[in-house]
Amino acid sequence: QVQLVESGGGLVQPGGSARLSCKIFGDLFGSYFKKWYRQAPGKQRELVAALADVGPVHNADSVKGRFTISRDDVRSTVFLQMNNLQLEDPAVYYCNVHHSLVHEIDYWGNGPQVTVSL
């Protein structure tokens, strides 16, 4: 069984930084995309960033240049480094791992909430 446990987030000032972590418990068999989504109140869910085995493959235009997705394979952890946070960024952020071929194999973490004040 695969489980994703997120940590990080909190109250951050505009222009500040935060880092979200997604610890993957269990073994992932095959090739998986690692993704971060977010959903702000009253907004549709948005794919923020995605990693393939070869490296980053996607950044949303709204976060390009500010957010970076990365992974630590030794620690089985996916990160989202968020810099220069703006008022558009408060949301619930979700970690997701998604099989690159069998798309129905899909795991979600809990969602830490990142809040940017003023």
MARTORMI-361968 format. One record per residue (C-alpha): residue in three letters; z negated, y negated, x negated. Coordinates in steps of 0.05 Angstrom, whole numbers, padded with zeros to 5 digits. Layout:
// MARTORMI-361968
<rec><rest>ala</rest><pz>Z</pz><py>Y</py><px>X</px></rec>
...
//
This chain:
// MARTORMI-361968
<rec><rest>gln</rest><pz>00000</pz><py>00000</py><px>00000</px></rec>
<rec><rest>val</rest><pz>00017</pz><py>-00070</py><px>-00023</px></rec>
<rec><rest>gln</rest><pz>-00028</pz><py>-00129</py><px>-00008</px></rec>
<rec><rest>leu</rest><pz>-00021</pz><py>-00201</py><px>-00028</px></rec>
<rec><rest>val</rest><pz>-00082</pz><py>-00245</py><px>-00037</px></rec>
<rec><rest>glu</rest><pz>-00072</pz><py>-00320</py><px>-00045</px></rec>
<rec><rest>ser</rest><pz>-00118</pz><py>-00370</py><px>-00076</px></rec>
<rec><rest>gly</rest><pz>-00117</pz><py>-00443</py><px>-00094</px></rec>
<rec><rest>gly</rest><pz>-00099</pz><py>-00504</py><px>-00055</px></rec>
<rec><rest>gly</rest><pz>-00145</pz><py>-00555</py><px>-00025</px></rec>
<rec><rest>leu</rest><pz>-00149</pz><py>-00630</py><px>-00018</px></rec>
<rec><rest>val</rest><pz>-00105</pz><py>-00666</py><px>-00068</px></rec>
<rec><rest>gln</rest><pz>-00088</pz><py>-00739</py><px>-00075</px></rec>
<rec><rest>pro</rest><pz>-00017</pz><py>-00764</py><px>-00073</px></rec>
<rec><rest>gly</rest><pz>00013</pz><py>-00756</py><px>-00141</px></rec>
<rec><rest>gly</rest><pz>-00036</pz><py>-00702</py><px>-00159</px></rec>
<rec><rest>ser</rest><pz>-00025</pz><py>-00630</py><px>-00176</px></rec>
<rec><rest>ala</rest><pz>-00047</pz><py>-00562</py><px>-00152</px></rec>
<rec><rest>arg</rest><pz>-00032</pz><py>-00490</py><px>-00168</px></rec>
<rec><rest>leu</rest><pz>-00028</pz><py>-00433</py><px>-00118</px></rec>
<rec><rest>ser</rest><pz>-00037</pz><py>-00361</py><px>-00140</px></rec>
<rec><rest>cys</rest><pz>-00014</pz><py>-00298</py><px>-00106</px></rec>
<rec><rest>lys</rest><pz>-00045</pz><py>-00234</py><px>-00133</px></rec>
<rec><rest>ile</rest><pz>-00005</pz><py>-00171</py><px>-00117</px></rec>
<rec><rest>phe</rest><pz>-00046</pz><py>-00108</py><px>-00107</px></rec>
<rec><rest>gly</rest><pz>-00009</pz><py>-00043</py><px>-00108</px></rec>
<rec><rest>asp</rest><pz>00058</pz><py>-00024</py><px>-00139</px></rec>
<rec><rest>leu</rest><pz>00124</pz><py>-00054</py><px>-00119</px></rec>
<rec><rest>phe</rest><pz>00179</pz><py>-00002</py><px>-00125</px></rec>
<rec><rest>gly</rest><pz>00247</pz><py>-00030</py><px>-00137</px></rec>
<rec><rest>ser</rest><pz>00270</pz><py>-00102</py><px>-00143</px></rec>
<rec><rest>tyr</rest><pz>00234</pz><py>-00156</py><px>-00104</px></rec>
<rec><rest>phe</rest><pz>00242</pz><py>-00229</py><px>-00093</px></rec>
<rec><rest>lys</rest><pz>00178</pz><py>-00268</py><px>-00099</px></rec>
<rec><rest>lys</rest><pz>00175</pz><py>-00328</py><px>-00052</px></rec>
<rec><rest>trp</rest><pz>00132</pz><py>-00385</py><px>-00030</px></rec>
<rec><rest>tyr</rest><pz>00140</pz><py>-00412</py><px>00041</px></rec>
<rec><rest>arg</rest><pz>00104</pz><py>-00469</py><px>00074</px></rec>
<rec><rest>gln</rest><pz>00095</pz><py>-00492</py><px>00145</px></rec>
<rec><rest>ala</rest><pz>00069</pz><py>-00560</py><px>00162</px></rec>
<rec><rest>pro</rest><pz>00040</pz><py>-00577</py><px>00230</px></rec>
<rec><rest>gly</rest><pz>00096</pz><py>-00587</py><px>00280</px></rec>
<rec><rest>lys</rest><pz>00147</pz><py>-00566</py><px>00229</px></rec>
<rec><rest>gln</rest><pz>00190</pz><py>-00505</py><px>00220</px></rec>
<rec><rest>arg</rest><pz>00174</pz><py>-00456</py><px>00164</px></rec>
<rec><rest>glu</rest><pz>00208</pz><py>-00474</py><px>00100</px></rec>
<rec><rest>leu</rest><pz>00225</pz><py>-00433</py><px>00039</px></rec>
<rec><rest>val</rest><pz>00198</pz><py>-00472</py><px>-00019</px></rec>
<rec><rest>ala</rest><pz>00217</pz><py>-00430</py><px>-00079</px></rec>
<rec><rest>ala</rest><pz>00239</pz><py>-00361</py><px>-00098</px></rec>
<rec><rest>leu</rest><pz>00238</pz><py>-00317</py><px>-00159</px></rec>
<rec><rest>ala</rest><pz>00282</pz><py>-00258</py><px>-00175</px></rec>
<rec><rest>asp</rest><pz>00269</pz><py>-00211</py><px>-00233</px></rec>
<rec><rest>val</rest><pz>00316</pz><py>-00253</py><px>-00275</px></rec>
<rec><rest>gly</rest><pz>00278</pz><py>-00317</py><px>-00260</px></rec>
<rec><rest>pro</rest><pz>00277</pz><py>-00374</py><px>-00210</px></rec>
<rec><rest>val</rest><pz>00335</pz><py>-00372</py><px>-00161</px></rec>
<rec><rest>his</rest><pz>00316</pz><py>-00425</py><px>-00110</px></rec>
<rec><rest>asn</rest><pz>00279</pz><py>-00490</py><px>-00100</px></rec>
<rec><rest>ala</rest><pz>00280</pz><py>-00529</py><px>-00036</px></rec>
<rec><rest>asp</rest><pz>00311</pz><py>-00597</py><px>-00044</px></rec>
<rec><rest>ser</rest><pz>00247</pz><py>-00629</py><px>-00020</px></rec>
<rec><rest>val</rest><pz>00207</pz><py>-00600</py><px>-00079</px></rec>
<rec><rest>lys</rest><pz>00260</pz><py>-00595</py><px>-00132</px></rec>
<rec><rest>gly</rest><pz>00234</pz><py>-00624</py><px>-00197</px></rec>
<rec><rest>arg</rest><pz>00162</pz><py>-00623</py><px>-00173</px></rec>
<rec><rest>phe</rest><pz>00145</pz><py>-00551</py><px>-00156</px></rec>
<rec><rest>thr</rest><pz>00154</pz><py>-00491</py><px>-00202</px></rec>
<rec><rest>ile</rest><pz>00149</pz><py>-00418</py><px>-00184</px></rec>
<rec><rest>ser</rest><pz>00130</pz><py>-00370</py><px>-00239</px></rec>
<rec><rest>arg</rest><pz>00099</pz><py>-00302</py><px>-00249</px></rec>
<rec><rest>asp</rest><pz>00053</pz><py>-00265</py><px>-00296</px></rec>
<rec><rest>asp</rest><pz>00074</pz><py>-00192</py><px>-00295</px></rec>
<rec><rest>val</rest><pz>00013</pz><py>-00169</py><px>-00335</px></rec>
<rec><rest>arg</rest><pz>-00033</pz><py>-00198</py><px>-00282</px></rec>
<rec><rest>ser</rest><pz>00014</pz><py>-00182</py><px>-00224</px></rec>
<rec><rest>thr</rest><pz>00009</pz><py>-00253</py><px>-00201</px></rec>
<rec><rest>val</rest><pz>00058</pz><py>-00304</py><px>-00174</px></rec>
<rec><rest>phe</rest><pz>00044</pz><py>-00378</py><px>-00181</px></rec>
<rec><rest>leu</rest><pz>00067</pz><py>-00442</py><px>-00149</px></rec>
<rec><rest>gln</rest><pz>00054</pz><py>-00502</py><px>-00193</px></rec>
<rec><rest>met</rest><pz>00057</pz><py>-00565</py><px>-00150</px></rec>
<rec><rest>asn</rest><pz>00061</pz><py>-00631</py><px>-00186</px></rec>
<rec><rest>asn</rest><pz>00068</pz><py>-00702</py><px>-00160</px></rec>
<rec><rest>leu</rest><pz>00047</pz><py>-00682</py><px>-00091</px></rec>
<rec><rest>gln</rest><pz>00073</pz><py>-00727</py><px>-00036</px></rec>
<rec><rest>leu</rest><pz>00053</pz><py>-00741</py><px>00036</px></rec>
<rec><rest>glu</rest><pz>00107</pz><py>-00693</py><px>00059</px></rec>
<rec><rest>asp</rest><pz>00075</pz><py>-00634</py><px>00023</px></rec>
<rec><rest>pro</rest><pz>00012</pz><py>-00618</py><px>00065</px></rec>
<rec><rest>ala</rest><pz>00023</pz><py>-00550</py><px>00095</px></rec>
<rec><rest>val</rest><pz>00000</pz><py>-00478</py><px>00098</px></rec>
<rec><rest>tyr</rest><pz>00032</pz><py>-00443</py><px>00040</px></rec>
<rec><rest>tyr</rest><pz>00049</pz><py>-00369</py><px>00043</px></rec>
<rec><rest>cys</rest><pz>00065</pz><py>-00320</py><px>-00012</px></rec>
<rec><rest>asn</rest><pz>00118</pz><py>-00269</py><px>00004</px></rec>
<rec><rest>val</rest><pz>00149</pz><py>-00211</py><px>-00033</px></rec>
<rec><rest>his</rest><pz>00214</pz><py>-00185</py><px>-00005</px></rec>
<rec><rest>his</rest><pz>00254</pz><py>-00125</py><px>-00027</px></rec>
<rec><rest>ser</rest><pz>00321</pz><py>-00149</py><px>-00054</px></rec>
<rec><rest>leu</rest><pz>00360</pz><py>-00091</py><px>-00022</px></rec>
<rec><rest>val</rest><pz>00318</pz><py>-00063</py><px>00034</px></rec>
<rec><rest>his</rest><pz>00301</pz><py>-00129</py><px>00068</px></rec>
<rec><rest>glu</rest><pz>00254</pz><py>-00097</py><px>00118</px></rec>
<rec><rest>ile</rest><pz>00205</pz><py>-00082</py><px>00061</px></rec>
<rec><rest>asp</rest><pz>00168</pz><py>-00147</py><px>00064</px></rec>
<rec><rest>tyr</rest><pz>00096</pz><py>-00168</py><px>00048</px></rec>
<rec><rest>trp</rest><pz>00059</pz><py>-00231</py><px>00064</px></rec>
<rec><rest>gly</rest><pz>-00005</pz><py>-00261</py><px>00037</px></rec>
<rec><rest>asn</rest><pz>-00056</pz><py>-00304</py><px>00070</px></rec>
<rec><rest>gly</rest><pz>-00041</pz><py>-00378</py><px>00069</px></rec>
<rec><rest>pro</rest><pz>-00083</pz><py>-00428</py><px>00031</px></rec>
<rec><rest>gln</rest><pz>-00077</pz><py>-00497</py><px>00060</px></rec>
<rec><rest>val</rest><pz>-00057</pz><py>-00554</py><px>00014</px></rec>
<rec><rest>thr</rest><pz>-00076</pz><py>-00622</py><px>00039</px></rec>
<rec><rest>val</rest><pz>-00053</pz><py>-00688</py><px>00009</px></rec>
<rec><rest>ser</rest><pz>-00097</pz><py>-00746</py><px>00028</px></rec>
<rec><rest>leu</rest><pz>-00067</pz><py>-00814</py><px>00041</px></rec>
//
